[in-house]
Amino acid sequence: MKQLILSFLLLLANGLAGQNPLDFSGLAQQIDSIRRADNVPGVQIVVTNQDSILWRGNFGYADLEKERPITDETMLRIGSVSKSFTAMSVMQLVEQGKLKLTDKVREVASELPFSNPWAETDPITVAHLLEHTTGFDDMRMVEYATSGEGMSTLEGMEFYPNSKTSRWRPGTHTSYCNSGPPMAAYIVEKITGQTIEAYVQANIFEPLGMLNATYFKNDYVNQHLAKGYTGPDNNETDYWHLIGRASGAINATGTEMAKYVQLLLKRGQQNDSTSIITPESLTRMETPKTPLAAKRGEQNGYGLNLACSDYRGVRVCGHNGGMEGFLTNMRYIPEKNIGYILMINKRSGLGALAEATLNFLIDPDNQWEVPNTPPKEFNTDFLSYYRTATSRNEFLRFLEWFLNVAWIEQKNDTLYFQSLLGEPDQLSVANDFTLNRHLSNGKVTPLVLSADAEGRTILQSTATLENFYKTSKTAVYGFFALSGITILVMLSFLLYPFFWLLRRFLTKKREFKRFYWWPISASVAFLTTLIAILRGLESPDILTILGNPTPISMTIFVGSLAFSVLALLTFFNGFFIWKKDLPRRTSVYYLLGALSIIFVFGYFYYFGALGIRTWA
């Protein structure tokens, strides 16, 4: 009996020790240090296992002006983590036999506004909405900037139908789009007769005990929600009434969200007798099925509003979230029975905090190193150049197509993935059509080679939502060379007046060639437009600046429109210049400028970047 009691006590001690083997004091110091260095007002973090909260951490302020601290009762906005609640609602209906992921959206909710040129052969399904494989453009700036207060889910989707047009065959590429989940949410509404907010409240929030979590700005939220901040000076943001609430509007505390993380760790089981979702449904949420890479058998990546990938040898799942003034990082690690919710009340500064937290839970001694895995045999078809095949925001495609270029190469005994603007990442061979890309932080993202319906060779990563099509080195550098010449020629026209003034001052004889005003004016209009676009994109208040008629958005519109007119006038004037009795070098110089400007005009016209009204 004595031996039996001793064994029981040892097992109990080991069990208690196993509940919380980590010393969180070091992580707390690291988080507060990063928060201060990155000027993040407040941080709330909760680490949990299946059964209990292991650690809570509150740092900084919920309200800088009043110096109100972050506490356990402080609510923050979880942003796109809300999407997983929409997907879970859909899967509950699938389990009840009321809906199938393969159901055609046009048949179950014909009133939803969208367009699909491939509807006959490749209809949009419910799964496409949740996996971001519809081919839709993301919500436009005007949709982001418009208040959805008082709008129904359907009214939010009807606000701007034009963004919901498939740009490629549904089920080809994963391209993040905030319109898909609200459309799926409307299907839930139509089937159940409840709003998505009421359905989630009754079927997820209340069973989990998330009693104050809400999609709306109610009295409780007014009292407990942290202020949101943005920019280097921590400017306070207004409450954002997202028109597609199902994509990102939930307000909750870290403690409430920890209950959701526990549900995911318990594979959907609320307790021993009931479940909110079956393990099979949760596995489906974590697994991509519809893009080309998934059809090749790749199981990692973005599934139904949850994403999983290998991180330092461990499978990690979750979702990120972003709202005006808030960012969220939710991760859970099933094999380690641990997960966390990390929320901050600023629109930047989450990355280092999230990486520190994940590294602490997975690799506290920082022993991990990028594995050196020399390829024994691999498919040499991978060795090529690639250019982006998709864009999340179509109006920015002219920038992304130009800059988002990558290539795979072999140096000595190592394969590398090299992007134009990034550091090289080592690759290892998974199979004949999959290479594993080892990012410097420890994340592994598969690169899958396949072909689309048009016969183009496609390279996809469902973990980083990148899609490329194969091109050639000649095509890439030939275009860069042509672009470089064009930029230099246009720059020379911009500098021409200054050189003319200098020579005029020195010689007092040189006559200004007035016809040069055409290429000079076109170049000025182009440069002004480009600067305005970059200023708008870099602004911490991007939604307000680009989603409304503001000086910057109006400059983009007027500048790009003026460039269009001036580019055409410059080009057609070249025919008259060539016929004039002018020195050949003058005519050739003007013609080179005209060709350069019309080349830029054609590029922008092709990508629909002329006369851009970002607020319209």
PyMOL commands that set and color helices and strands:
alter all, ss='L'
color gray80, all
select helices_A, chain A and resi 2-19+25-37+79-95+105-108+126-131+141-145+153-158+161-163+180-192+196-208+219-224+245-247+254-265+279-285+292-295+334-336+350-362+380-382+394-403+473-507+514-538+542-547+551-579+584-606
alter helices_A, ss='H'
color red, helices_A
select strands_A, chain A and resi 42-48+53-63+68-69+76-77+229-230+235-236+251-252+301-302+307-311+314-323+326-333+338-344+385-388+405-411+414-419+425-431+434-438+443-451+457-461+466-471
alter strands_A, ss='S'
color yellow, strands_A
deselect
rebuild
show_as cartoon
